[in-house]
Amino acid sequence: MMTPRQISEDRGVGSSPHFRHTPLQIIHVIGNFLRIWSVYSMYSYFSQTGASVVLFIFTCLIPSSILFLALQKPWKGRALSNQQVVPSVINGVITALYFILWGKGLKSCGPVRAILAEYSGAVLGVLSAALYGRRGHIWKKIGGLIAMLASFYFLSQGPATEDQTEEVLGMGEMVVPILAGILSALRRVIARRVSLKNQLKRRLNAITITSATCFLFPVAMWDFITGSTSGNSVQLPFSTWAFLSTTLFGVILIFYIDSIAEERLHMVFSSPRHLMVAGGCIIVMEIVYKMDFSLPGFIICSLLLGFGIYEATALERGKKGSFQESDPLTGVLEDQVQMSPLPT
């Protein structure tokens, strides 16, 4: 007869962490696929209609902020302190700038470059590690930075497309989505520094998105007025699918998916594993949308970018050989962020 201890040991062998996390990994892949699908829908809408990026994003953020407020109810529960609310409001300004730059980068550079440029926030992790981290692996981090810059350069030259004559943009055009990626990394770090508690982080995210919507309002109105007076926006074409997919998948769902990835899978946004998931989704969508796509060129750029992120943002391996991935900007200071959050 088996003792309770033997039964528990047998169950522990059969239920490894890998198998326990498989459903969450599937959810993570599906969530990222839906988000990238919304990106391609948005790009198709922009390329076919020439609609205003700012107005479209503003119309998507309005229902997103309402839904976040309804779901998280930041006014209920424990009262939020000024040390939490003020950084969240400031983070809303950064989020608004990120959406504007990223949307304009998507419209001018295409979905492949816009999505991969979001990982440019890892560059700040390199700078953080170089300035404040240990000096023993500084050359590895510099090598990772060079690999990332090379990847972005190759992307600007169009190796991920078949037609090399029409798709060469140059690094000047890539600056906009790269800046958007850096702002995206900055807003993630601010959100983490404000609070490490999951429920509180979700409540503060509702404040951040609402703040971003408010800051986008005057910009959107100015864009609408100037477009109307110039005669470029006499007709305002609208795509229901692009609007719904961007709102539900590109803003709301992806927040919860990334939260699950960080909390349960220990997978931050700018990591090789996250890039691998996004790369697979991009390949599928490029085939579905019949884009001008070169698979070998895309794989080369993705491998360079993944290698650069791995070398640049990986924390030191522990004594047990474990590996942790650091967030962009904080780099090797990630442990300090977790040890000393702002007061709650």
C-alpha positions as CSV (number, residue, x, y, z in Angstrom):
1,M,0.0,0.0,0.0
2,M,1.4,3.4,-1.0
3,T,1.8,6.0,1.7
4,P,0.4,9.5,1.2
5,R,4.0,10.7,0.8
6,Q,4.6,8.3,-2.1
7,I,1.4,9.3,-3.7
8,S,2.3,13.0,-3.5
9,E,5.7,12.3,-4.9
10,D,4.2,10.4,-7.9
11,R,1.8,13.3,-8.5
12,G,4.7,15.8,-8.4
13,V,6.6,13.8,-11.0
14,G,3.7,13.7,-13.3
15,S,2.8,17.4,-13.0
16,S,5.9,19.2,-13.9
17,P,5.9,23.0,-14.1
18,H,6.1,22.8,-17.9
19,F,2.9,20.9,-18.2
20,R,1.2,23.0,-15.6
21,H,2.0,26.1,-17.6
22,T,1.0,24.7,-21.0
23,P,-2.5,26.1,-20.9
24,L,-1.2,29.6,-20.0
25,Q,1.4,29.4,-22.8
26,I,-1.4,28.5,-25.2
27,I,-3.5,31.5,-23.9
28,H,-0.4,33.7,-24.3
29,V,0.1,32.6,-27.9
30,I,-3.6,33.1,-28.8
31,G,-3.6,36.5,-27.2
32,N,-0.5,37.7,-29.0
33,F,-1.9,36.3,-32.3
34,L,-5.2,38.3,-31.8
35,R,-3.2,41.4,-31.0
36,I,-1.0,41.1,-34.1
37,W,-4.1,40.4,-36.1
38,S,-5.5,43.7,-34.9
39,V,-2.3,45.4,-36.0
40,Y,-2.6,44.1,-39.5
41,S,-6.3,45.1,-39.6
42,M,-5.3,48.6,-38.5
43,Y,-2.5,48.8,-41.1
44,S,-4.9,47.6,-43.9
45,Y,-7.4,50.3,-42.8
46,F,-4.7,53.0,-42.8
47,S,-3.3,52.0,-46.2
48,Q,-6.7,51.8,-47.9
49,T,-8.3,54.9,-46.5
50,G,-5.4,57.2,-45.4
51,A,-7.3,57.9,-42.2
52,S,-5.8,59.9,-39.4
53,V,-3.7,57.8,-37.0
54,V,-4.4,60.1,-34.0
55,L,-8.2,60.2,-34.5
56,F,-8.4,56.4,-34.9
57,I,-6.3,55.6,-31.8
58,F,-8.3,58.2,-29.8
59,T,-11.6,56.5,-30.8
60,C,-10.2,53.2,-29.8
61,L,-8.9,54.4,-26.4
62,I,-12.3,55.9,-25.4
63,P,-14.1,52.6,-25.0
64,S,-10.9,50.9,-23.8
65,S,-10.7,53.4,-20.9
66,I,-14.4,53.0,-20.1
67,L,-14.1,49.2,-20.0
68,F,-10.9,49.3,-17.9
69,L,-12.6,51.6,-15.4
70,A,-15.7,49.4,-15.3
71,L,-13.6,46.2,-14.8
72,Q,-11.0,47.5,-12.3
73,K,-13.0,50.2,-10.4
74,P,-9.9,52.1,-9.2
75,W,-12.1,54.1,-6.9
76,K,-13.1,51.1,-4.8
77,G,-11.0,49.1,-2.3
78,R,-8.0,50.6,-0.6
79,A,-7.5,54.2,-1.3
80,L,-4.7,55.0,-3.8
81,S,-2.0,57.3,-2.6
82,N,-0.5,60.3,-4.5
83,Q,2.7,58.3,-5.0
84,Q,0.7,55.9,-7.0
85,V,-1.8,58.1,-8.8
86,V,0.5,60.9,-10.0
87,P,3.1,58.5,-11.7
88,S,0.1,56.7,-13.3
89,V,-1.2,59.9,-14.7
90,I,2.3,60.9,-16.0
91,N,2.5,57.4,-17.4
92,G,-0.7,58.2,-19.3
93,V,1.1,61.0,-21.1
94,I,3.9,58.6,-22.1
95,T,1.3,56.0,-23.2
96,A,-0.4,58.6,-25.4
97,L,2.9,59.6,-27.0
98,Y,3.7,55.9,-27.5
99,F,0.4,55.3,-29.3
100,I,0.8,58.3,-31.6
101,L,4.4,57.4,-32.6
102,W,3.7,53.7,-32.9
103,G,0.6,54.4,-35.1
104,K,2.5,56.7,-37.4
105,G,5.3,54.2,-37.6
106,L,2.9,51.5,-38.5
107,K,1.4,53.6,-41.2
108,S,4.7,54.6,-42.8
109,C,6.8,51.4,-42.1
110,G,4.4,48.6,-42.2
111,P,3.4,46.0,-39.6
112,V,6.6,43.9,-39.6
113,R,8.9,46.8,-38.8
114,A,6.4,48.4,-36.4
115,I,6.0,45.2,-34.3
116,L,9.7,44.3,-34.2
117,A,10.6,47.9,-33.4
118,E,8.6,47.6,-30.2
119,Y,11.5,45.5,-28.8
120,S,13.8,48.5,-29.2
121,G,13.1,49.2,-25.5
122,A,15.7,46.6,-24.7
123,V,18.3,49.1,-25.9
124,L,17.7,51.0,-22.7
125,G,18.3,47.9,-20.7
126,V,21.7,47.7,-22.3
127,L,22.5,51.3,-21.3
128,S,21.3,50.7,-17.8
129,A,23.5,47.6,-17.5
130,A,26.5,49.4,-18.9
131,L,26.1,52.4,-16.6
132,Y,25.0,50.7,-13.3
133,G,25.5,47.0,-13.7
134,R,28.4,44.7,-13.2
135,R,31.4,45.3,-15.4
136,G,32.2,41.6,-15.9
137,H,29.8,41.1,-18.8
138,I,29.9,44.6,-20.3
139,W,31.2,43.4,-23.6
140,K,28.5,40.8,-24.0
141,K,25.9,43.5,-23.5
142,I,27.6,45.8,-26.0
143,G,27.6,43.0,-28.4
144,G,23.9,42.5,-27.8
145,L,23.3,46.2,-28.5
146,I,25.3,46.0,-31.8
147,A,23.2,42.9,-32.8
148,M,19.9,44.8,-32.1
149,L,21.1,47.9,-34.0
150,A,22.1,45.7,-36.9
151,S,18.7,44.0,-36.9
152,F,16.9,47.4,-37.1
153,Y,19.3,48.5,-39.8
154,F,18.5,45.5,-41.9
155,L,14.8,46.0,-41.3
156,S,15.1,49.5,-42.6
157,Q,16.8,48.2,-45.8
158,G,13.9,45.8,-46.4
159,P,15.3,42.3,-46.1
160,A,12.0,41.1,-44.8
161,T,10.3,41.9,-48.1
162,E,10.7,40.5,-51.6
163,D,10.7,43.8,-53.5
164,Q,13.9,45.5,-52.4
165,T,13.4,48.6,-54.7
166,E,10.2,49.9,-53.2
167,E,10.6,48.9,-49.5
168,V,13.9,50.4,-48.6
169,L,13.1,53.1,-46.1
170,G,16.4,54.0,-44.3
171,M,17.0,54.4,-40.6
172,G,15.4,57.9,-40.7
173,E,11.9,56.3,-41.1
174,M,12.7,53.7,-38.5
175,V,13.3,56.3,-35.9
176,V,9.6,56.8,-35.2
177,P,8.7,53.2,-34.4
178,I,12.0,52.7,-32.5
179,L,11.2,55.7,-30.3
180,A,7.7,54.2,-29.8
181,G,9.3,51.0,-28.6
182,I,11.5,52.9,-26.1
183,L,8.4,54.8,-24.8
184,S,6.6,51.4,-24.5
185,A,9.5,50.1,-22.4
186,L,9.5,53.2,-20.2
187,R,5.7,53.0,-19.5
188,R,6.0,49.3,-18.5
189,V,8.9,50.1,-16.1
190,I,7.0,53.0,-14.5
191,A,3.9,50.8,-14.0
192,R,6.0,48.2,-12.3
193,R,7.8,50.7,-10.1
194,V,4.5,52.2,-8.9
195,S,3.3,48.9,-7.6
196,L,4.2,45.2,-7.8
197,K,0.8,44.0,-6.5
198,N,-1.2,42.5,-9.4
199,Q,-4.6,43.8,-8.4
200,L,-3.3,47.2,-7.7
201,K,-1.3,47.3,-10.9
202,R,-4.6,46.6,-12.8
203,R,-6.4,49.4,-11.0
204,L,-3.6,51.8,-11.8
205,N,-3.6,50.7,-15.5
206,A,-7.2,51.9,-15.7
207,I,-6.0,55.3,-14.5
208,T,-3.1,55.3,-17.0
209,I,-5.3,54.5,-20.0
210,T,-7.9,57.0,-19.0
211,S,-5.1,59.6,-18.6
212,A,-3.8,58.8,-22.0
213,T,-7.3,59.2,-23.5
214,C,-7.6,62.6,-21.9
215,F,-4.2,63.8,-23.1
216,L,-5.0,62.5,-26.6
217,F,-8.3,64.5,-26.8
218,P,-6.8,67.9,-27.7
219,V,-4.4,66.4,-30.1
220,A,-7.2,64.5,-31.8
221,M,-9.4,67.5,-32.0
222,W,-6.6,69.6,-33.4
223,D,-6.0,66.9,-36.0
224,F,-9.7,66.8,-36.8
225,I,-10.0,70.6,-37.2
226,T,-6.8,71.0,-39.3
227,G,-7.8,68.0,-41.5
228,S,-11.3,69.4,-42.0
229,T,-10.1,72.9,-42.9
230,S,-7.6,71.5,-45.4
231,G,-10.2,69.5,-47.1
232,N,-8.5,66.2,-46.5
233,S,-11.2,64.8,-44.2
234,V,-14.4,65.6,-45.9
235,Q,-15.3,62.0,-45.7
236,L,-14.4,59.9,-42.7
237,P,-14.2,56.3,-43.7
238,F,-14.5,53.9,-40.8
239,S,-13.8,50.2,-40.4
240,T,-15.8,48.4,-37.7
241,W,-13.4,45.4,-37.6
242,A,-10.3,47.5,-37.3
243,F,-11.9,49.5,-34.5
244,L,-13.2,46.5,-32.6
245,S,-10.0,44.4,-33.0
246,T,-7.8,47.3,-31.9
247,T,-9.9,48.1,-28.9
248,L,-10.5,44.6,-27.7
249,F,-7.3,42.8,-28.7
250,G,-4.8,45.6,-29.2
251,V,-5.5,47.5,-26.0
252,I,-7.6,45.5,-23.5
253,L,-6.8,41.8,-24.0
254,I,-3.1,42.3,-24.5
255,F,-2.8,44.0,-21.2
256,Y,-4.2,41.0,-19.3
257,I,-2.2,38.6,-21.5
258,D,1.1,40.4,-20.8
259,S,0.2,40.4,-17.1
260,I,-0.4,36.6,-17.1
261,A,3.0,36.2,-18.9
262,E,4.8,38.2,-16.3
263,E,3.1,36.8,-13.2
264,R,2.7,33.2,-14.1
265,L,5.1,32.4,-17.0
266,H,7.9,34.9,-15.8
267,M,8.1,36.2,-19.4
268,V,8.6,39.9,-19.9
269,F,7.8,41.7,-23.1
270,S,11.3,42.3,-24.4
271,S,12.6,38.7,-24.2
272,P,13.6,36.2,-26.8
273,R,10.7,33.9,-25.9
274,H,8.2,36.7,-26.4
275,L,9.9,37.7,-29.7
276,M,9.6,34.0,-30.8
277,V,5.9,34.0,-30.3
278,A,5.4,37.3,-32.0
279,G,7.6,36.2,-34.9
280,G,5.5,33.1,-35.5
281,C,2.3,35.2,-35.5
282,I,3.8,37.7,-37.9
283,I,4.7,34.9,-40.4
284,V,1.1,33.6,-40.3
285,M,-0.4,37.0,-40.8
286,E,2.0,37.9,-43.6
287,I,0.9,34.8,-45.5
288,V,-2.8,35.4,-44.8
289,Y,-2.7,39.0,-45.9
290,K,-0.5,38.1,-48.8
291,M,2.0,40.8,-48.0
292,D,5.3,41.4,-49.8
293,F,7.2,39.1,-47.4
294,S,10.6,37.4,-47.5
295,L,10.8,34.6,-44.9
296,P,14.6,34.2,-45.0
297,G,15.2,37.9,-44.5
298,F,12.6,38.0,-41.7
299,I,14.2,35.1,-39.9
300,I,17.7,36.7,-40.1
301,C,16.4,39.9,-38.6
302,S,14.5,38.1,-35.9
303,L,17.5,35.9,-35.0
304,L,19.7,39.0,-34.8
305,L,17.2,40.8,-32.6
306,G,16.6,37.8,-30.4
307,F,20.3,37.2,-29.9
308,G,20.8,40.9,-29.1
309,I,18.0,40.9,-26.5
310,Y,19.3,37.7,-25.0
311,E,22.9,39.0,-24.6
312,A,21.8,42.5,-23.6
313,T,19.0,42.1,-21.1
314,A,19.6,38.7,-19.5
315,L,20.4,38.8,-15.8
316,E,23.3,36.9,-14.3
317,R,22.7,33.1,-14.1
318,G,22.3,32.0,-10.6
319,K,24.2,29.3,-8.8
320,K,21.6,26.7,-9.8
321,G,21.9,27.6,-13.4
322,S,18.5,29.4,-13.4
323,F,17.9,32.2,-15.8
324,Q,15.8,35.4,-15.3
325,E,14.8,37.9,-17.9
326,S,15.0,41.6,-17.1
327,D,12.7,44.3,-18.1
328,P,13.9,47.0,-20.6
329,L,15.4,50.1,-19.1
330,T,16.0,48.6,-15.6
331,G,18.4,45.9,-17.0
332,V,20.3,44.4,-14.1
333,L,18.5,46.7,-11.7
334,E,15.3,44.6,-12.0
335,D,16.0,43.0,-8.6
336,Q,16.3,46.4,-7.0
337,V,12.9,47.4,-8.5
338,Q,11.3,44.3,-6.9
339,M,13.0,44.9,-3.6
340,S,12.0,48.6,-3.3
341,P,8.7,49.6,-4.9
342,L,7.2,52.9,-4.1
343,P,5.1,53.1,-1.0
344,T,1.7,51.5,-1.1
